[in-house]
Amino acid sequence: MTNDDRDIDSALREAVAGEVGRERFDLWFGDSVQLRLIGGSLRVSAADQFTIDRLRRLFRDELQTACRSLVAGPVRVEFAVDPALRERQQPEVVAADSRCETEVAASDGAVPRPAPRRFAHLNDYVVGRNNRVAYTAAQMIAERPGEVSPLFLYGPPGCGKTHLLEGIWSAVRGAGQARRVLYLTAEQFTSMFLEALRGSGLPSFRHKYRHMDLLLIDDVQFFLGKRATLVELQNTVDALLRGHRQLVLAADRAPASLAKFGSVLTARFSGGLVCGIEPADRATRLGILDQLSGRLQVSLPEDVRTLIVDRLDGDARNLAGAIHRLEASSRAFQRPIDLELAQSALLDMFQATARVVQLPDIDRAVCDVFGLDPNSLQSSSKGRAVSQPRALAMWLARQYTRAAYVEIGAYFGRRSHSTVISAQKQVQRWMDRREAIRLAHGHCEIGEAIRRVESQIRAG
């Protein structure tokens, strides 16, 4: 190949990248795809039929447009499989994610191009009691992929599962510990599987996903009800585990709550390391808020910090949205960020976050935190393991609902209103003395126990 040919090929690849976006170009037009302008034709060659089918279906128009920017006249696009290109494949370290940010054109007339998605890192993760075990597990996987597989993370939306998956991806990619690393959502896995099924690319699809060194799948609960995809997922999981490869999964519920996946698949999920992530407690929310405000270079007074962490849940997206709102309001009204501005500017966010709490919500949250069976608080049991959480539930019922003493007593095992009043006084004494109380996993100070239950209530 002459220098002129190399220049043409380089210009062609840049033109195609400009049309399809750099992230999609890197994903689909790596060194294993060859682009060659020959006369009035563009020849697109790839190592397998699956890739060729996808390129033809997704990028034919963009390829023609890119060619027209380099040569005059119409250009015919040809697609061909060239097995020799398989030898040119580079280590596959990709993130199959369409949620990318776009750069703003620097000058008039410039065409905005998608920018690579900024993946999170483990050292940016705010660690607290609610997520410490999951974070430690993610560090272990990042340092020694394949040692414990699969890693299954679960927790409510906004608790940091995706951050940990992205952090593992970034760490393994940066250390160069694995040739093939892929992060994608369950929805993307399903879409790619169905496309392969409709075409002739199923063998290539299976070869790709079953030979990953590290495969990370987010939002696993999306697979519920998708029988064909679940069968393919199970075979993929089995192939990865047989090959001692690393699999990391995240869902909004524990494997035991995914019974509709089938006993075999849920057993595979549970056979590695399962880590739950609870809603962020107050200290963790404050840490997230401080990290975000520091990154965005927005200074928040102490009373504003307190207002935000007490009125908004632990979702980092909500906290970041509050900071952006405050900064915009401060500029719009040309006044510093203070408590009055925050109360006004964030009122609708506070109202949206607030939820109507009912007695069953409190019952369920207390049972979760204390590790009790459902209906325990409504039973006749008077043992300390039940009577203490029941007293706390009655106290919380007075804080969060408008229920009268009689109604609260009736709900929690048909007890009298005087029992509820006694429970109120008892919890207040615990708080005054900062007494420890027994939870599902050890003891903690009463104030922390209350915060954990409140976090569960907020999470629903």
C-alpha beads as a LAMMPS data file, in Angstrom:
LAMMPS data file: protein, C-alpha beads

460 atoms
459 bonds

1 atom types
1 bond types

-500.0 500.0 xlo xhi
-500.0 500.0 ylo yhi
-500.0 500.0 zlo zhi

Masses

1 110.0

Atoms # bond

1 1 1 0.000 0.000 0.000
2 1 1 1.399 3.401 -1.015
3 1 1 1.454 6.482 1.178
4 1 1 -1.354 7.941 -0.934
5 1 1 -3.485 4.849 -0.294
6 1 1 -2.844 5.145 3.431
7 1 1 -3.831 8.808 3.358
8 1 1 -7.071 7.979 1.537
9 1 1 -7.890 5.178 3.971
10 1 1 -7.181 7.447 6.930
11 1 1 -9.328 10.241 5.507
12 1 1 -12.106 7.755 4.765
13 1 1 -12.138 6.380 8.297
14 1 1 -12.219 9.920 9.719
15 1 1 -15.110 10.828 7.422
16 1 1 -17.066 7.737 8.489
17 1 1 -16.349 8.495 12.145
18 1 1 -17.697 11.985 11.580
19 1 1 -20.928 10.600 10.163
20 1 1 -21.670 7.839 12.654
21 1 1 -20.084 9.373 15.768
22 1 1 -16.783 8.453 17.353
23 1 1 -18.252 6.086 19.974
24 1 1 -20.232 4.051 17.437
25 1 1 -17.279 4.072 15.042
26 1 1 -14.936 2.680 17.696
27 1 1 -17.525 0.029 18.547
28 1 1 -18.272 -1.148 14.994
29 1 1 -15.339 -0.047 12.787
30 1 1 -12.282 -1.197 14.736
31 1 1 -9.196 -2.719 13.124
32 1 1 -11.195 -5.840 12.321
33 1 1 -13.255 -3.873 9.750
34 1 1 -11.548 -2.788 6.550
35 1 1 -12.719 0.199 4.474
36 1 1 -11.240 0.509 0.986
37 1 1 -12.138 2.959 -1.809
38 1 1 -11.601 1.331 -5.195
39 1 1 -12.685 3.461 -8.131
40 1 1 -16.351 4.278 -7.679
41 1 1 -16.912 1.634 -4.994
42 1 1 -16.424 1.406 -1.263
43 1 1 -15.607 -2.104 -0.136
44 1 1 -16.469 -2.861 3.500
45 1 1 -14.908 -6.070 4.797
46 1 1 -15.310 -7.741 8.190
47 1 1 -14.322 -11.041 9.750
48 1 1 -17.820 -12.503 10.180
49 1 1 -21.309 -12.386 8.687
50 1 1 -22.929 -11.017 11.863
51 1 1 -20.798 -7.864 11.739
52 1 1 -21.381 -7.447 8.008
53 1 1 -25.157 -7.728 8.425
54 1 1 -25.149 -5.150 11.203
55 1 1 -22.945 -2.731 9.236
56 1 1 -25.140 -3.053 6.157
57 1 1 -28.348 -2.486 8.117
58 1 1 -27.107 0.312 10.392
59 1 1 -24.593 2.326 8.396
60 1 1 -25.134 2.008 4.624
61 1 1 -26.427 5.594 4.237
62 1 1 -23.716 7.083 6.483
63 1 1 -21.019 5.232 4.517
64 1 1 -22.303 6.639 1.228
65 1 1 -22.442 10.155 2.693
66 1 1 -18.877 9.842 3.998
67 1 1 -17.644 8.743 0.557
68 1 1 -19.349 11.661 -1.174
69 1 1 -17.310 14.035 0.989
70 1 1 -14.119 12.566 -0.488
71 1 1 -14.891 11.708 -4.112
72 1 1 -17.105 13.172 -6.794
73 1 1 -20.042 11.258 -8.176
74 1 1 -22.084 8.344 -6.825
75 1 1 -20.375 5.624 -4.810
76 1 1 -21.510 2.019 -4.616
77 1 1 -21.087 0.349 -1.192
78 1 1 -20.174 -3.352 -1.203
79 1 1 -20.042 -5.611 1.851
80 1 1 -17.953 -8.765 2.096
81 1 1 -16.790 -11.302 4.697
82 1 1 -13.001 -11.696 4.892
83 1 1 -11.990 -14.373 7.482
84 1 1 -8.380 -13.185 7.273
85 1 1 -9.384 -10.058 9.168
86 1 1 -10.032 -12.162 12.276
87 1 1 -6.269 -12.149 12.861
88 1 1 -6.279 -8.355 13.001
89 1 1 -8.807 -8.159 15.817
90 1 1 -7.545 -6.163 18.764
91 1 1 -8.412 -6.715 22.433
92 1 1 -12.104 -5.946 22.741
93 1 1 -12.716 -3.367 25.432
94 1 1 -16.046 -1.728 24.679
95 1 1 -19.121 -0.383 26.345
96 1 1 -22.318 -1.091 24.466
97 1 1 -24.223 1.935 25.596
98 1 1 -26.107 4.464 23.512
99 1 1 -26.481 6.955 26.367
100 1 1 -23.669 9.271 25.321
101 1 1 -23.282 12.978 25.759
102 1 1 -22.869 15.226 22.740
103 1 1 -20.283 17.883 22.245
104 1 1 -21.556 21.367 21.477
105 1 1 -20.203 22.714 18.207
106 1 1 -17.306 25.086 18.856
107 1 1 -18.127 27.261 15.871
108 1 1 -21.115 28.091 13.699
109 1 1 -21.795 25.459 11.103
110 1 1 -19.862 22.736 12.896
111 1 1 -21.602 19.380 13.144
112 1 1 -22.029 18.125 16.731
113 1 1 -20.542 14.681 17.217
114 1 1 -21.255 12.215 19.981
115 1 1 -18.566 12.248 22.632
116 1 1 -17.402 9.054 24.324
117 1 1 -19.464 8.250 27.371
118 1 1 -17.675 9.134 30.592
119 1 1 -17.624 5.979 32.658
120 1 1 -17.471 6.206 36.424
121 1 1 -14.453 5.068 38.450
122 1 1 -14.310 3.162 41.714
123 1 1 -12.263 5.878 43.418
124 1 1 -15.171 8.304 42.843
125 1 1 -17.621 6.073 44.719
126 1 1 -18.848 7.416 48.055
127 1 1 -18.625 4.528 50.509
128 1 1 -20.928 4.196 53.512
129 1 1 -22.486 1.526 55.669
130 1 1 -25.132 0.903 53.051
131 1 1 -22.714 -0.083 50.284
132 1 1 -19.350 -0.976 51.852
133 1 1 -19.554 -4.726 51.204
134 1 1 -20.596 -4.211 47.569
135 1 1 -17.797 -1.690 47.044
136 1 1 -15.208 -4.046 48.539
137 1 1 -16.468 -6.837 46.275
138 1 1 -16.182 -4.568 43.229
139 1 1 -12.588 -3.710 44.162
140 1 1 -11.775 -7.401 44.525
141 1 1 -13.242 -8.216 41.101
142 1 1 -11.395 -5.305 39.489
143 1 1 -8.082 -6.446 40.961
144 1 1 -8.532 -10.184 40.353
145 1 1 -11.179 -10.777 37.658
146 1 1 -12.324 -14.373 37.430
147 1 1 -11.573 -15.279 41.031
148 1 1 -15.200 -15.060 42.185
149 1 1 -17.866 -15.285 39.490
150 1 1 -20.551 -14.193 39.154
151 1 1 -20.759 -11.045 41.260
152 1 1 -24.428 -10.117 41.674
153 1 1 -25.281 -6.621 42.970
154 1 1 -28.837 -5.670 43.866
155 1 1 -30.614 -2.697 45.371
156 1 1 -33.239 -0.025 44.658
157 1 1 -32.825 2.453 41.786
158 1 1 -30.278 5.168 42.456
159 1 1 -28.260 3.276 45.070
160 1 1 -25.063 3.102 42.993
161 1 1 -25.149 -0.272 41.226
162 1 1 -24.356 1.142 37.786
163 1 1 -21.508 3.211 39.234
164 1 1 -19.897 0.038 40.579
165 1 1 -20.302 -1.810 37.262
166 1 1 -18.798 1.111 35.370
167 1 1 -16.028 1.355 37.964
168 1 1 -15.098 -2.308 37.475
169 1 1 -15.139 -1.789 33.700
170 1 1 -12.881 1.261 33.963
171 1 1 -10.450 -0.413 36.376
172 1 1 -10.040 -3.596 34.334
173 1 1 -9.741 -1.626 31.129
174 1 1 -7.127 0.669 32.613
175 1 1 -5.059 -2.185 34.026
176 1 1 -5.189 -4.192 30.798
177 1 1 -6.011 -7.368 32.723
178 1 1 -8.413 -8.796 30.149
179 1 1 -8.569 -8.818 26.365
180 1 1 -12.337 -8.742 26.000
181 1 1 -14.345 -6.526 28.336
182 1 1 -17.959 -5.555 27.684
183 1 1 -20.517 -3.540 29.646
184 1 1 -24.123 -3.422 28.469
185 1 1 -27.668 -3.346 29.790
186 1 1 -30.055 -6.294 29.723
187 1 1 -32.137 -4.410 27.166
188 1 1 -29.128 -4.093 24.844
189 1 1 -28.290 -7.781 25.243
190 1 1 -31.901 -8.620 24.335
191 1 1 -31.941 -6.325 21.290
192 1 1 -28.671 -7.686 19.929
193 1 1 -29.784 -11.275 20.511
194 1 1 -33.088 -10.724 18.669
195 1 1 -31.308 -9.047 15.765
196 1 1 -28.918 -11.980 15.528
197 1 1 -31.862 -14.387 15.725
198 1 1 -33.733 -12.655 12.895
199 1 1 -30.672 -12.636 10.665
200 1 1 -27.888 -15.134 10.229
201 1 1 -25.624 -13.843 12.954
202 1 1 -26.471 -16.134 15.872
203 1 1 -23.159 -18.075 15.758
204 1 1 -21.185 -14.823 15.756
205 1 1 -23.315 -13.418 18.581
206 1 1 -22.682 -16.503 20.701
207 1 1 -18.981 -16.525 19.937
208 1 1 -18.711 -12.893 20.990
209 1 1 -20.603 -13.030 24.288
210 1 1 -19.491 -16.482 25.421
211 1 1 -15.806 -15.652 25.017
212 1 1 -15.694 -12.403 26.976
213 1 1 -13.077 -12.206 29.711
214 1 1 -15.331 -9.803 31.635
215 1 1 -19.033 -9.349 30.894
216 1 1 -21.047 -6.815 32.900
217 1 1 -24.854 -6.757 32.485
218 1 1 -26.935 -4.037 34.146
219 1 1 -30.688 -3.994 34.900
220 1 1 -31.000 -7.792 34.804
221 1 1 -34.663 -7.619 35.882
222 1 1 -35.404 -6.498 32.291
223 1 1 -35.106 -10.152 31.226
224 1 1 -38.297 -11.078 33.119
225 1 1 -40.873 -12.552 30.742
226 1 1 -38.422 -12.896 27.825
227 1 1 -38.181 -16.674 27.584
228 1 1 -35.970 -17.011 24.512
229 1 1 -33.529 -14.425 25.811
230 1 1 -33.429 -16.124 29.220
231 1 1 -32.458 -19.416 27.581
232 1 1 -29.678 -17.640 25.687
233 1 1 -28.595 -15.828 28.843
234 1 1 -28.406 -19.096 30.775
235 1 1 -26.249 -20.685 28.080
236 1 1 -24.040 -17.586 28.009
237 1 1 -23.652 -17.635 31.792
238 1 1 -22.812 -21.343 31.754
239 1 1 -20.193 -20.861 29.041
240 1 1 -18.528 -17.993 30.915
241 1 1 -18.475 -19.885 34.219
242 1 1 -17.081 -23.012 32.579
243 1 1 -14.310 -20.897 31.110
244 1 1 -13.534 -19.322 34.508
245 1 1 -14.394 -15.908 33.105
246 1 1 -15.762 -13.006 35.113
247 1 1 -19.452 -12.160 35.067
248 1 1 -20.912 -9.159 36.916
249 1 1 -24.672 -8.588 37.119
250 1 1 -26.868 -5.900 38.674
251 1 1 -30.600 -5.858 39.347
252 1 1 -33.176 -4.053 41.459
253 1 1 -33.883 -7.224 43.455
254 1 1 -32.036 -10.222 44.886
255 1 1 -31.669 -13.477 42.905
256 1 1 -34.219 -15.108 45.216
257 1 1 -36.789 -12.589 43.959
258 1 1 -36.138 -13.558 40.325
259 1 1 -37.831 -16.944 40.602
260 1 1 -39.457 -16.511 37.183
261 1 1 -35.970 -16.746 35.666
262 1 1 -36.027 -20.440 36.579
263 1 1 -34.272 -22.315 39.355
264 1 1 -31.153 -23.088 37.299
265 1 1 -30.391 -19.491 36.391
266 1 1 -31.107 -18.078 39.839
267 1 1 -28.867 -20.791 41.294
268 1 1 -26.075 -19.633 38.975
269 1 1 -26.563 -16.044 40.170
270 1 1 -26.479 -17.104 43.811
271 1 1 -23.491 -19.402 43.342
272 1 1 -20.950 -16.590 43.298
273 1 1 -20.981 -13.476 45.469
274 1 1 -24.294 -11.702 46.100
275 1 1 -24.166 -8.201 47.618
276 1 1 -27.126 -6.006 48.473
277 1 1 -26.934 -2.212 48.502
278 1 1 -29.299 -0.342 50.793
279 1 1 -30.580 3.193 50.180
280 1 1 -27.922 5.709 51.192
281 1 1 -28.051 6.802 54.815
282 1 1 -27.723 10.447 55.759
283 1 1 -23.928 10.391 56.068
284 1 1 -23.545 8.799 52.645
285 1 1 -26.002 11.240 51.058
286 1 1 -23.991 14.091 52.533
287 1 1 -20.793 12.614 51.114
288 1 1 -22.376 12.285 47.659
289 1 1 -23.647 15.870 47.845
290 1 1 -20.233 17.221 48.840
291 1 1 -18.491 15.272 46.081
292 1 1 -20.944 16.512 43.445
293 1 1 -20.839 20.138 44.601
294 1 1 -17.036 20.029 44.631
295 1 1 -16.906 18.570 41.139
296 1 1 -19.375 21.184 39.864
297 1 1 -17.584 23.949 41.809
298 1 1 -20.735 25.108 43.575
299 1 1 -20.350 26.215 47.187
300 1 1 -23.252 25.228 49.467
301 1 1 -23.768 26.743 52.941
302 1 1 -24.137 24.307 55.819
303 1 1 -27.891 24.913 56.287
304 1 1 -28.486 24.329 52.564
305 1 1 -26.529 21.057 52.679
306 1 1 -28.636 19.957 55.631
307 1 1 -31.873 20.889 53.872
308 1 1 -30.992 18.938 50.727
309 1 1 -29.845 15.717 52.395
310 1 1 -32.837 15.724 54.741
311 1 1 -35.454 16.433 52.077
312 1 1 -34.127 14.578 49.008
313 1 1 -33.409 10.864 48.706
314 1 1 -29.967 9.380 48.155
315 1 1 -30.160 9.188 44.370
316 1 1 -27.077 11.001 43.053
317 1 1 -29.063 12.177 40.037
318 1 1 -31.527 14.002 42.286
319 1 1 -28.726 15.540 44.314
320 1 1 -26.900 16.689 41.172
321 1 1 -30.162 18.105 39.820
322 1 1 -30.626 20.104 43.013
323 1 1 -27.136 21.593 42.711
324 1 1 -27.702 22.557 39.075
325 1 1 -31.058 24.114 39.990
326 1 1 -29.481 26.177 42.778
327 1 1 -26.658 27.378 40.556
328 1 1 -29.098 28.412 37.800
329 1 1 -31.398 30.163 40.291
330 1 1 -28.468 31.989 41.865
331 1 1 -27.414 33.337 38.479
332 1 1 -30.937 34.149 37.352
333 1 1 -31.774 36.176 40.474
334 1 1 -28.212 37.466 40.978
335 1 1 -28.103 36.421 44.606
336 1 1 -25.968 33.984 46.587
337 1 1 -27.162 30.494 47.398
338 1 1 -28.773 30.564 50.835
339 1 1 -31.507 28.733 52.722
340 1 1 -34.320 30.962 51.462
341 1 1 -33.290 30.517 47.826
342 1 1 -32.921 26.753 48.287
343 1 1 -36.368 26.369 49.877
344 1 1 -37.955 28.261 46.998
345 1 1 -35.944 26.842 44.093
346 1 1 -36.151 23.201 45.206
347 1 1 -39.751 23.177 46.448
348 1 1 -41.096 21.057 43.583
349 1 1 -38.222 18.576 43.955
350 1 1 -38.984 18.204 47.658
351 1 1 -42.668 17.673 46.902
352 1 1 -41.896 15.093 44.214
353 1 1 -39.584 13.182 46.548
354 1 1 -42.033 13.201 49.427
355 1 1 -44.428 10.273 49.430
356 1 1 -47.545 9.517 51.433
357 1 1 -46.532 7.018 54.114
358 1 1 -49.032 4.466 55.364
359 1 1 -48.843 2.125 58.363
360 1 1 -48.002 -0.912 56.150
361 1 1 -45.032 1.052 54.727
362 1 1 -43.618 1.548 58.213
363 1 1 -44.356 -2.067 59.150
364 1 1 -42.515 -3.361 56.074
365 1 1 -39.519 -1.033 56.501
366 1 1 -39.033 -1.924 60.173
367 1 1 -39.268 -5.650 59.428
368 1 1 -36.667 -5.297 56.636
369 1 1 -34.181 -3.414 58.813
370 1 1 -34.635 -5.676 61.841
371 1 1 -34.702 -8.887 59.812
372 1 1 -38.169 -9.910 60.966
373 1 1 -40.724 -12.025 59.159
374 1 1 -43.716 -10.124 57.720
375 1 1 -46.570 -9.701 60.212
376 1 1 -44.196 -10.113 63.167
377 1 1 -45.086 -6.665 64.494
378 1 1 -48.778 -7.524 64.363
379 1 1 -48.319 -10.788 66.258
380 1 1 -48.902 -11.390 69.964
381 1 1 -45.186 -11.916 70.608
382 1 1 -43.801 -9.943 73.554
383 1 1 -40.166 -11.014 73.170
384 1 1 -37.602 -8.237 73.030
385 1 1 -36.627 -9.116 69.449
386 1 1 -40.160 -8.096 68.392
387 1 1 -41.298 -5.680 71.109
388 1 1 -38.445 -3.199 70.516
389 1 1 -39.003 -2.883 66.754
390 1 1 -42.757 -2.726 67.366
391 1 1 -42.269 0.223 69.728
392 1 1 -40.102 1.949 67.148
393 1 1 -42.717 1.309 64.456
394 1 1 -45.386 2.921 66.640
395 1 1 -43.132 5.933 67.222
396 1 1 -42.480 6.269 63.479
397 1 1 -46.192 5.951 62.773
398 1 1 -46.777 9.088 64.846
399 1 1 -43.987 10.885 62.985
400 1 1 -44.959 9.940 59.440
401 1 1 -48.728 9.484 59.462
402 1 1 -51.813 11.220 60.808
403 1 1 -53.070 8.004 62.374
404 1 1 -54.446 8.317 65.899
405 1 1 -53.143 6.288 68.838
406 1 1 -56.158 3.977 68.638
407 1 1 -55.640 3.308 64.919
408 1 1 -51.903 2.621 65.392
409 1 1 -52.579 0.267 68.294
410 1 1 -55.247 -1.589 66.340
411 1 1 -52.901 -2.071 63.377
412 1 1 -50.007 -3.416 65.438
413 1 1 -51.790 -6.398 66.965
414 1 1 -54.975 -4.802 68.358
415 1 1 -53.130 -3.052 71.162
416 1 1 -54.558 -0.217 73.253
417 1 1 -53.873 3.467 72.747
418 1 1 -52.039 3.516 76.103
419 1 1 -49.577 0.941 74.707
420 1 1 -48.786 3.289 71.818
421 1 1 -48.272 6.218 74.210
422 1 1 -45.944 4.044 76.310
423 1 1 -44.002 3.080 73.157
424 1 1 -43.606 6.778 72.279
425 1 1 -42.064 7.498 75.662
426 1 1 -39.853 4.426 75.512
427 1 1 -38.318 5.363 72.139
428 1 1 -37.778 8.912 73.337
429 1 1 -35.829 7.557 76.335
430 1 1 -33.708 5.440 74.008
431 1 1 -32.935 8.543 71.956
432 1 1 -32.105 10.660 75.019
433 1 1 -29.678 7.986 76.237
434 1 1 -28.461 7.107 72.738
435 1 1 -29.032 3.456 73.517
436 1 1 -28.033 0.614 71.212
437 1 1 -30.705 -1.547 69.644
438 1 1 -30.414 -4.940 67.985
439 1 1 -30.857 -5.113 64.181
440 1 1 -30.719 -8.010 61.738
441 1 1 -26.912 -7.836 61.601
442 1 1 -25.621 -6.714 64.997
443 1 1 -26.374 -3.666 67.118
444 1 1 -26.381 0.052 66.388
445 1 1 -27.305 3.297 68.108
446 1 1 -31.028 4.100 68.074
447 1 1 -30.567 7.204 65.936
448 1 1 -28.832 5.197 63.226
449 1 1 -31.548 2.540 63.387
450 1 1 -34.169 5.226 62.831
451 1 1 -32.223 6.618 59.855
452 1 1 -32.017 3.166 58.282
453 1 1 -35.744 2.621 58.622
454 1 1 -36.417 6.091 57.224
455 1 1 -34.193 5.276 54.240
456 1 1 -36.235 2.141 53.615
457 1 1 -39.432 4.169 53.848
458 1 1 -38.112 6.701 51.326
459 1 1 -37.063 3.908 48.972
460 1 1 -40.557 2.431 49.153

Bonds

1 1 1 2
2 1 2 3
3 1 3 4
4 1 4 5
5 1 5 6
6 1 6 7
7 1 7 8
8 1 8 9
9 1 9 10
10 1 10 11
11 1 11 12
12 1 12 13
13 1 13 14
14 1 14 15
15 1 15 16
16 1 16 17
17 1 17 18
18 1 18 19
19 1 19 20
20 1 20 21
21 1 21 22
22 1 22 23
23 1 23 24
24 1 24 25
25 1 25 26
26 1 26 27
27 1 27 28
28 1 28 29
29 1 29 30
30 1 30 31
31 1 31 32
32 1 32 33
33 1 33 34
34 1 34 35
35 1 35 36
36 1 36 37
37 1 37 38
38 1 38 39
39 1 39 40
40 1 40 41
41 1 41 42
42 1 42 43
43 1 43 44
44 1 44 45
45 1 45 46
46 1 46 47
47 1 47 48
48 1 48 49
49 1 49 50
50 1 50 51
51 1 51 52
52 1 52 53
53 1 53 54
54 1 54 55
55 1 55 56
56 1 56 57
57 1 57 58
58 1 58 59
59 1 59 60
60 1 60 61
61 1 61 62
62 1 62 63
63 1 63 64
64 1 64 65
65 1 65 66
66 1 66 67
67 1 67 68
68 1 68 69
69 1 69 70
70 1 70 71
71 1 71 72
72 1 72 73
73 1 73 74
74 1 74 75
75 1 75 76
76 1 76 77
77 1 77 78
78 1 78 79
79 1 79 80
80 1 80 81
81 1 81 82
82 1 82 83
83 1 83 84
84 1 84 85
85 1 85 86
86 1 86 87
87 1 87 88
88 1 88 89
89 1 89 90
90 1 90 91
91 1 91 92
92 1 92 93
93 1 93 94
94 1 94 95
95 1 95 96
96 1 96 97
97 1 97 98
98 1 98 99
99 1 99 100
100 1 100 101
101 1 101 102
102 1 102 103
103 1 103 104
104 1 104 105
105 1 105 106
106 1 106 107
107 1 107 108
108 1 108 109
109 1 109 110
110 1 110 111
111 1 111 112
112 1 112 113
113 1 113 114
114 1 114 115
115 1 115 116
116 1 116 117
117 1 117 118
118 1 118 119
119 1 119 120
120 1 120 121
121 1 121 122
122 1 122 123
123 1 123 124
124 1 124 125
125 1 125 126
126 1 126 127
127 1 127 128
128 1 128 129
129 1 129 130
130 1 130 131
131 1 131 132
132 1 132 133
133 1 133 134
134 1 134 135
135 1 135 136
136 1 136 137
137 1 137 138
138 1 138 139
139 1 139 140
140 1 140 141
141 1 141 142
142 1 142 143
143 1 143 144
144 1 144 145
145 1 145 146
146 1 146 147
147 1 147 148
148 1 148 149
149 1 149 150
150 1 150 151
151 1 151 152
152 1 152 153
153 1 153 154
154 1 154 155
155 1 155 156
156 1 156 157
157 1 157 158
158 1 158 159
159 1 159 160
160 1 160 161
161 1 161 162
162 1 162 163
163 1 163 164
164 1 164 165
165 1 165 166
166 1 166 167
167 1 167 168
168 1 168 169
169 1 169 170
170 1 170 171
171 1 171 172
172 1 172 173
173 1 173 174
174 1 174 175
175 1 175 176
176 1 176 177
177 1 177 178
178 1 178 179
179 1 179 180
180 1 180 181
181 1 181 182
182 1 182 183
183 1 183 184
184 1 184 185
185 1 185 186
186 1 186 187
187 1 187 188
188 1 188 189
189 1 189 190
190 1 190 191
191 1 191 192
192 1 192 193
193 1 193 194
194 1 194 195
195 1 195 196
196 1 196 197
197 1 197 198
198 1 198 199
199 1 199 200
200 1 200 201
201 1 201 202
202 1 202 203
203 1 203 204
204 1 204 205
205 1 205 206
206 1 206 207
207 1 207 208
208 1 208 209
209 1 209 210
210 1 210 211
211 1 211 212
212 1 212 213
213 1 213 214
214 1 214 215
215 1 215 216
216 1 216 217
217 1 217 218
218 1 218 219
219 1 219 220
220 1 220 221
221 1 221 222
222 1 222 223
223 1 223 224
224 1 224 225
225 1 225 226
226 1 226 227
227 1 227 228
228 1 228 229
229 1 229 230
230 1 230 231
231 1 231 232
232 1 232 233
233 1 233 234
234 1 234 235
235 1 235 236
236 1 236 237
237 1 237 238
238 1 238 239
239 1 239 240
240 1 240 241
241 1 241 242
242 1 242 243
243 1 243 244
244 1 244 245
245 1 245 246
246 1 246 247
247 1 247 248
248 1 248 249
249 1 249 250
250 1 250 251
251 1 251 252
252 1 252 253
253 1 253 254
254 1 254 255
255 1 255 256
256 1 256 257
257 1 257 258
258 1 258 259
259 1 259 260
260 1 260 261
261 1 261 262
262 1 262 263
263 1 263 264
264 1 264 265
265 1 265 266
266 1 266 267
267 1 267 268
268 1 268 269
269 1 269 270
270 1 270 271
271 1 271 272
272 1 272 273
273 1 273 274
274 1 274 275
275 1 275 276
276 1 276 277
277 1 277 278
278 1 278 279
279 1 279 280
280 1 280 281
281 1 281 282
282 1 282 283
283 1 283 284
284 1 284 285
285 1 285 286
286 1 286 287
287 1 287 288
288 1 288 289
289 1 289 290
290 1 290 291
291 1 291 292
292 1 292 293
293 1 293 294
294 1 294 295
295 1 295 296
296 1 296 297
297 1 297 298
298 1 298 299
299 1 299 300
300 1 300 301
301 1 301 302
302 1 302 303
303 1 303 304
304 1 304 305
305 1 305 306
306 1 306 307
307 1 307 308
308 1 308 309
309 1 309 310
310 1 310 311
311 1 311 312
312 1 312 313
313 1 313 314
314 1 314 315
315 1 315 316
316 1 316 317
317 1 317 318
318 1 318 319
319 1 319 320
320 1 320 321
321 1 321 322
322 1 322 323
323 1 323 324
324 1 324 325
325 1 325 326
326 1 326 327
327 1 327 328
328 1 328 329
329 1 329 330
330 1 330 331
331 1 331 332
332 1 332 333
333 1 333 334
334 1 334 335
335 1 335 336
336 1 336 337
337 1 337 338
338 1 338 339
339 1 339 340
340 1 340 341
341 1 341 342
342 1 342 343
343 1 343 344
344 1 344 345
345 1 345 346
346 1 346 347
347 1 347 348
348 1 348 349
349 1 349 350
350 1 350 351
351 1 351 352
352 1 352 353
353 1 353 354
354 1 354 355
355 1 355 356
356 1 356 357
357 1 357 358
358 1 358 359
359 1 359 360
360 1 360 361
361 1 361 362
362 1 362 363
363 1 363 364
364 1 364 365
365 1 365 366
366 1 366 367
367 1 367 368
368 1 368 369
369 1 369 370
370 1 370 371
371 1 371 372
372 1 372 373
373 1 373 374
374 1 374 375
375 1 375 376
376 1 376 377
377 1 377 378
378 1 378 379
379 1 379 380
380 1 380 381
381 1 381 382
382 1 382 383
383 1 383 384
384 1 384 385
385 1 385 386
386 1 386 387
387 1 387 388
388 1 388 389
389 1 389 390
390 1 390 391
391 1 391 392
392 1 392 393
393 1 393 394
394 1 394 395
395 1 395 396
396 1 396 397
397 1 397 398
398 1 398 399
399 1 399 400
400 1 400 401
401 1 401 402
402 1 402 403
403 1 403 404
404 1 404 405
405 1 405 406
406 1 406 407
407 1 407 408
408 1 408 409
409 1 409 410
410 1 410 411
411 1 411 412
412 1 412 413
413 1 413 414
414 1 414 415
415 1 415 416
416 1 416 417
417 1 417 418
418 1 418 419
419 1 419 420
420 1 420 421
421 1 421 422
422 1 422 423
423 1 423 424
424 1 424 425
425 1 425 426
426 1 426 427
427 1 427 428
428 1 428 429
429 1 429 430
430 1 430 431
431 1 431 432
432 1 432 433
433 1 433 434
434 1 434 435
435 1 435 436
436 1 436 437
437 1 437 438
438 1 438 439
439 1 439 440
440 1 440 441
441 1 441 442
442 1 442 443
443 1 443 444
444 1 444 445
445 1 445 446
446 1 446 447
447 1 447 448
448 1 448 449
449 1 449 450
450 1 450 451
451 1 451 452
452 1 452 453
453 1 453 454
454 1 454 455
455 1 455 456
456 1 456 457
457 1 457 458
458 1 458 459
459 1 459 460
